[in-house]
Structure formats: structure tokens, C-alpha cells
């Protein structure tokens, strides 16, 4: 299906500057190699087992469950496996001492833990994590679907709220036509590719687990050395927030830095419906045009009448110019996480 999409989207759009940039495959390999190397190096730092106490806060009124876990290596997902099969299968996000926490992010100290799913009374936290994960997957689709000759360069996903009506990913590319717009057929094929990615490959159940990794800024620069936009974002983080590391995410062989300040759901297989609704041209970036790809999605755990979902898709076709979630909230979360590691 990938070759079919490439033919549809890139036919006749051959870049004259293609020799100046690495192919997408080479860039993917470089990012993935740096990610795996850094993950191995971090794992080697914590060979000595240190125990921590994790208290699972379940149903109100019920007695908490105390778990003895391993500092820096045990994750909320590992805790869920110890509690019940239900929590293992249905938990998509956790709260560690009240802070939203990726299910596959190591726990760093004694804590209280809660698990979130899509049946929460207040699903706002997990909904936003789901929205960010959908944007992450959309970025993967854009890189995979367009030929290297288009010189696709991912910028970043605007951190839109669920209430804005769509998630999005900004990117630039060279299509050779200023008036390029995807057809409805092409959008459908992109949507199908997103679903194929999220549902994984038969026999590889864990291939599309979404894995976070905090890496030093210098390591992140090597990961994304092929992408000037990502490098600019890293430099902004260094100057504005005085940060020394950044979170990158891996799913399959796709590695990306979102720079949204919030966690993602644990696995893409919870996605039910996924539609790439529109791609809007929003500017120029030198010889490239800048675009905003937008989509809408629904978790498999939730049901919705087809007419209602079609209405959501229609709304998502409109250019999303909503304000992003306040960066103050992101900074507060970063401070809380850093305080935990204190």
C-alpha cells in the first residue's frame, strides 16, 4: 500500500534539490540508531537494583495495593501487570504522584500511582494524551507516504486541544506545484495507512508500543541532524527553558520529538477510527511550501454514530488556527517532573 500512496501523492513532484538532503530512509535509520544507542547507555547506568515503593490507588474506599518495584527501570505498565490483566490491557496513561506519566516511562522514586482509561469520569487528561499520540502517528504517515524526492521535513505538531476539532502536524515539502492539494482519494489512503501503522504487524504485538525516552539535547541534535526545524526547536528549548534534556518518542522505527510538553498514550492499537481530514498550505519556507495536515480520531473503546463522526471529519477539514495549550501549563508540569527527580 505504501508504494500505491507514493505514486498517487508524488507523481510528477520530483525535487531538483533532492541530492542536497538525505533520503527519508537514511534519516529514519540515523534517528533510530541514535535512539537505541542512547537507550542502551541509559540502561547500563542502572544495573544495580534499587527498590522503591509504589502504592496503587484504585477504587475510592478500597485498600491501596503496595508494590515493590525497581527504581529507574520499572514503569507504570510493569506495575499494571502486577495488579491485574484488566489494568494491563486497558490502562493507557498513569498519574504518578498526581502528574500525568507515560505508561512506559520509568518511575524514579517512591510514589502513589493511578491508571487512566477512556472510561474515566473526567477523561480530559487521557483525551489530550490520545490527541498528541494521533499527531505523532500523523507525522509518521507523512514521512512514510511521500517519496524522498518531495523532501518532506516535519516541523512540529501544534498542541491543539481536543475541543479545537482536530489534531495537526506542520511540515514542509517540495511538490513542484504551488497549488498542490490532496484529493479525497489521497486523504483516504493516508487514513488507511495510519490505521495500518496503529494496528501493527501480525506477529509483532509490541511493535507499535509508544516508548518515551529523555535524552540530552546534544543527543537529540544528532538524532535530528537532518532536520533544521527540529534543530531550531532544540536551540529554543536550551535558551528559553534552560533545559538539558528533551523527550523523544519511538513507535516501530519512527522516532520523533513533539515538543508539546505532555505525555502520550501507551500504544497505538487503542485507536479505532482515524481520518486525515485535510492538508492546508500555510506558508513558504524558502524553496519549500509549508503545510498543516489535520486529522480526527476516535478510540476503539468509544462508540459514536457514523453521522456524528462524519460531522467531526467535516469540521476537521477547516484550517485549525486555534491557540495551542498554554505553555505555562507545560512548564509547570516540567517543574513537577524535575522535582520528582530532585
C-alpha positions as CSV (number, residue, x, y, z in Angstrom):
1,X,0.0,0.0,0.0
2,X,2.9,2.4,0.6
3,X,4.0,2.2,-3.0
4,X,0.5,3.0,-4.1
5,X,0.2,6.0,-1.9
6,X,3.6,7.3,-3.1
7,X,2.5,7.0,-6.7
8,X,-0.6,9.0,-6.0
9,X,0.9,11.7,-3.9
10,X,4.2,12.2,-5.6
11,X,3.7,11.5,-9.2
12,X,5.4,14.3,-11.2
13,X,6.6,16.0,-8.0
14,X,10.4,15.4,-8.4
15,X,12.6,17.7,-6.4
16,X,15.5,19.4,-8.3
17,X,17.4,19.7,-4.9
18,X,17.0,16.1,-3.8
19,X,20.7,15.4,-3.7
20,X,21.1,18.1,-1.1
21,X,19.2,16.2,1.6
22,X,19.4,12.6,2.9
23,X,16.6,10.3,1.9
24,X,13.8,9.7,4.4
25,X,15.1,6.1,4.9
26,X,18.6,7.2,5.7
27,X,17.2,9.9,8.1
28,X,15.0,7.3,9.8
29,X,17.9,4.9,10.3
30,X,20.1,7.6,11.8
31,X,17.4,8.7,14.3
32,X,16.6,5.1,15.2
33,X,20.3,4.2,15.7
34,X,20.9,7.2,18.0
35,X,17.7,6.3,20.0
36,X,18.7,2.7,20.5
37,X,22.3,3.6,21.4
38,X,21.1,6.2,24.0
39,X,18.5,3.7,25.4
40,X,21.2,1.1,25.9
41,X,23.6,3.5,27.5
42,X,20.9,4.7,30.0
43,X,20.0,1.1,30.8
44,X,23.7,0.4,31.6
45,X,23.7,3.2,34.2
46,X,21.1,1.4,36.4
47,X,22.4,-2.2,36.6
48,X,22.4,-2.0,40.4
49,X,18.8,-2.8,41.6
50,X,17.3,-0.2,43.9
51,X,13.9,-0.8,45.3
52,X,11.1,1.7,45.6
53,X,7.6,1.5,47.0
54,X,4.6,2.1,44.6
55,X,1.2,2.4,46.1
56,X,-1.6,1.7,43.7
57,X,-4.6,4.0,44.4
58,X,-7.7,2.1,43.0
59,X,-11.4,2.4,43.6
60,X,-12.2,5.0,46.3
61,X,-12.7,3.3,49.6
62,X,-10.8,0.2,48.7
63,X,-7.4,-0.6,50.3
64,X,-4.4,0.5,48.4
65,X,-2.0,-2.1,46.9
66,X,1.7,-1.7,47.7
67,X,4.2,-2.9,45.1
68,X,8.0,-3.2,45.5
69,X,9.4,-2.1,42.1
70,X,12.8,-1.2,40.7
71,X,13.9,2.4,40.6
72,X,14.7,3.8,37.1
73,X,13.6,0.5,35.4
74,X,10.1,-0.3,36.5
75,X,7.3,1.5,34.6
76,X,3.6,2.1,35.3
77,X,3.0,-0.6,32.7
78,X,5.1,-3.1,34.7
79,X,3.1,-2.1,37.8
80,X,-0.2,-2.7,36.0
81,X,0.9,-6.2,35.0
82,X,1.4,-7.0,38.7
83,X,-2.1,-5.7,39.6
84,X,-4.4,-7.3,37.1
85,X,-4.8,-8.3,33.5
86,X,-7.6,-5.7,33.2
87,X,-5.2,-2.8,34.2
88,X,-2.5,-4.2,31.9
89,X,-4.8,-4.2,28.9
90,X,-6.9,-1.1,29.4
91,X,-4.6,1.4,31.1
92,X,-3.3,3.9,28.5
93,X,-1.9,6.6,30.9
94,X,-0.9,6.9,34.5
95,X,-0.7,9.5,37.2
96,X,2.4,9.3,39.3
97,X,2.0,11.4,42.4
98,X,-0.7,13.2,40.5
99,X,1.5,14.0,37.5
100,X,0.5,12.7,34.0
101,X,3.0,10.0,33.3
102,X,3.7,7.8,30.2
103,X,2.9,4.1,30.9
104,X,6.4,3.2,29.6
105,X,8.4,5.9,31.4
106,X,10.5,4.6,34.3
107,X,9.5,5.5,37.8
108,X,12.2,7.3,39.7
109,X,11.1,7.3,43.4
110,X,8.5,6.2,45.9
111,X,5.1,7.2,44.7
112,X,1.4,6.8,44.5
113,X,0.1,5.6,41.1
114,X,-3.3,5.7,39.4
115,X,-4.2,4.3,36.0
116,X,-6.4,6.1,33.4
117,X,-8.5,4.7,30.6
118,X,-11.1,6.1,28.3
119,X,-14.0,5.4,30.7
120,X,-12.8,8.0,33.3
121,X,-15.4,10.3,34.7
122,X,-13.1,13.1,33.7
123,X,-11.3,11.9,30.5
124,X,-9.7,15.3,29.7
125,X,-6.1,14.2,30.6
126,X,-6.2,11.0,28.7
127,X,-8.0,12.6,25.8
128,X,-5.2,15.1,25.3
129,X,-2.6,12.3,25.5
130,X,-4.6,10.5,22.8
131,X,-4.7,13.6,20.7
132,X,-0.9,14.0,20.9
133,X,-0.4,10.4,20.0
134,X,-2.6,10.8,16.9
135,X,-0.5,13.8,15.8
136,X,2.7,11.7,16.4
137,X,1.2,8.9,14.1
138,X,0.2,11.5,11.5
139,X,3.8,12.7,11.4
140,X,5.0,9.1,10.8
141,X,2.4,8.7,7.9
142,X,3.6,11.9,6.2
143,X,7.2,10.8,6.2
144,X,6.4,7.3,5.0
145,X,3.8,8.2,2.4
146,X,5.7,10.9,0.5
147,X,8.7,10.0,-1.7
148,X,12.2,11.2,-0.7
149,X,12.1,13.4,-3.8
150,X,9.4,15.5,-2.1
151,X,12.0,16.3,0.7
152,X,9.4,16.1,3.5
153,X,10.6,17.9,6.6
154,X,8.5,17.5,9.7
155,X,8.2,20.7,11.8
156,X,6.1,20.0,14.9
157,X,2.5,19.2,15.9
158,X,0.7,22.2,17.2
159,X,-0.5,21.3,20.7
160,X,-4.2,21.8,19.9
161,X,-6.8,20.9,22.5
162,X,-9.4,18.1,21.6
163,X,-12.0,20.9,21.7
164,X,-10.3,22.6,18.8
165,X,-11.7,19.9,16.5
166,X,-8.6,18.4,15.1
167,X,-5.0,17.3,15.8
168,X,-2.4,18.5,13.3
169,X,1.2,18.3,12.2
170,X,3.1,21.1,10.4
171,X,5.6,20.1,7.7
172,X,7.3,21.4,4.6
173,X,7.8,19.7,1.2
174,X,8.6,20.3,-2.4
175,X,5.8,19.2,-4.7
176,X,6.8,21.4,-7.6
177,X,3.3,23.0,-7.7
178,X,2.2,25.9,-5.6
179,X,-1.5,24.9,-5.9
180,X,-1.0,21.3,-4.8
181,X,-3.8,19.8,-2.8
182,X,-4.5,16.2,-1.9
183,X,-7.6,14.7,-3.4
184,X,-10.3,13.0,-1.3
185,X,-8.9,9.6,-2.5
186,X,-5.4,10.5,-1.4
187,X,-6.6,11.6,2.0
188,X,-8.4,8.3,2.4
189,X,-5.3,6.4,1.5
190,X,-3.3,8.4,4.1
191,X,-6.0,7.5,6.7
192,X,-5.8,3.8,5.8
193,X,-2.0,3.9,6.2
194,X,-2.4,5.5,9.7
195,X,-4.7,2.7,10.7
196,X,-2.3,0.1,9.4
197,X,0.5,1.6,11.4
198,X,-1.6,1.9,14.6
199,X,-2.8,-1.7,14.4
200,X,0.7,-3.1,13.9
201,X,2.0,-6.1,12.1
202,X,0.7,-9.7,12.6
203,X,3.1,-11.5,15.0
204,X,4.6,-8.2,16.3
205,X,2.2,-7.2,19.1
206,X,4.6,-4.8,20.7
207,X,5.9,-3.3,17.5
208,X,3.7,-0.2,17.9
209,X,4.1,0.5,21.5
210,X,4.8,4.2,22.0
211,X,8.1,4.4,24.0
212,X,9.3,7.7,25.6
213,X,13.0,8.4,26.2
214,X,14.5,11.5,27.8
215,X,17.7,12.4,26.0
216,X,20.3,15.1,26.4
217,X,19.9,18.0,24.0
218,X,23.2,17.1,22.3
219,X,22.0,13.6,21.6
220,X,18.7,14.9,20.3
221,X,20.7,17.1,17.9
222,X,22.4,14.1,16.5
223,X,19.1,12.3,16.2
224,X,17.6,15.1,14.1
225,X,20.7,16.5,12.5
226,X,18.9,16.0,9.1
227,X,16.0,18.4,10.1
228,X,16.8,22.0,10.6
229,X,13.4,22.8,12.1
230,X,13.9,20.3,14.8
231,X,17.4,21.7,15.5
232,X,15.9,25.2,15.8
233,X,13.4,23.9,18.3
234,X,16.1,22.3,20.4
235,X,18.0,25.6,20.4
236,X,14.9,27.4,21.6
237,X,14.4,24.9,24.4
238,X,18.0,25.4,25.5
239,X,17.7,29.2,25.6
240,X,14.1,29.7,26.8
241,X,13.7,26.9,29.4
242,X,17.4,26.3,30.2
243,X,16.7,22.6,29.7
244,X,19.4,20.0,29.4
245,X,17.2,17.2,28.0
246,X,14.1,16.6,25.9
247,X,11.6,13.7,25.5
248,X,11.6,11.8,22.2
249,X,9.2,9.0,21.3
250,X,9.6,5.9,19.3
251,X,7.0,3.7,17.6
252,X,8.2,0.9,15.4
253,X,11.1,2.5,13.5
254,X,9.7,6.0,13.8
255,X,11.4,8.4,16.2
256,X,10.2,12.0,16.7
257,X,10.4,14.9,19.1
258,X,7.0,16.5,19.6
259,X,7.9,19.4,21.9
260,X,4.4,19.6,23.3
261,X,5.2,19.1,27.0
262,X,2.6,16.3,27.7
263,X,2.6,12.5,27.7
264,X,1.2,10.2,25.0
265,X,-0.9,7.1,25.3
266,X,0.9,3.8,25.7
267,X,0.0,2.0,22.5
268,X,-1.4,2.9,19.1
269,X,-3.6,-0.2,19.0
270,X,-6.3,1.6,21.1
271,X,-7.1,3.7,18.0
272,X,-10.4,2.9,16.5
273,X,-11.1,5.4,13.7
274,X,-8.5,7.7,12.2
275,X,-9.1,10.1,9.4
276,X,-6.7,12.5,7.7
277,X,-9.2,15.3,7.0
278,X,-7.2,18.0,5.2
279,X,-3.8,19.3,4.3
280,X,-3.7,23.1,4.1
281,X,-0.9,25.3,2.7
282,X,0.0,27.8,5.4
283,X,3.2,29.4,4.1
284,X,6.5,29.3,2.3
285,X,9.8,28.0,3.7
286,X,12.4,29.0,1.1
287,X,12.0,26.7,-1.9
288,X,9.5,24.7,0.1
289,X,5.9,25.2,0.9
290,X,4.7,24.7,4.5
291,X,1.6,22.7,5.1
292,X,-0.6,21.8,8.1
293,X,-2.0,18.2,8.0
294,X,-5.1,17.8,10.1
295,X,-7.0,14.8,11.3
296,X,-9.6,13.4,13.7
297,X,-9.8,10.1,15.5
298,X,-11.8,8.1,18.0
299,X,-10.5,5.4,20.4
300,X,-11.7,1.9,19.8
301,X,-13.2,1.9,23.4
302,X,-15.7,4.6,22.5
303,X,-18.7,4.3,20.1
304,X,-20.2,7.1,18.0
305,X,-23.0,7.2,15.4
306,X,-21.4,7.3,11.9
307,X,-23.3,10.5,11.1
308,X,-21.8,12.2,14.2
309,X,-18.3,11.1,13.3
310,X,-18.7,12.2,9.7
311,X,-19.7,15.6,11.1
312,X,-16.4,15.7,13.1
313,X,-14.5,14.9,9.9
314,X,-16.2,17.8,8.2
315,X,-15.3,20.2,11.0
316,X,-11.7,18.9,10.9
317,X,-11.3,19.9,7.2
318,X,-11.4,23.6,8.2
319,X,-8.0,25.1,8.8
320,X,-7.3,24.9,12.6
321,X,-5.9,28.2,13.8
322,X,-6.8,27.7,17.5
323,X,-4.4,28.7,20.2
324,X,-2.2,26.0,21.5
325,X,-2.4,24.8,25.1
326,X,-0.7,27.3,27.3
327,X,3.0,26.8,27.6
328,X,2.7,27.9,31.3
329,X,0.9,24.5,31.9
330,X,3.7,22.7,30.2
331,X,6.4,24.5,32.2
332,X,4.5,23.7,35.5
333,X,4.5,20.0,34.5
334,X,8.2,20.1,33.7
335,X,8.9,21.6,37.1
336,X,6.8,18.9,38.8
337,X,8.6,16.1,37.0
338,X,12.0,17.6,37.7
339,X,11.0,18.0,41.4
340,X,10.3,14.3,41.5
341,X,13.8,13.5,40.2
342,X,15.3,16.0,42.7
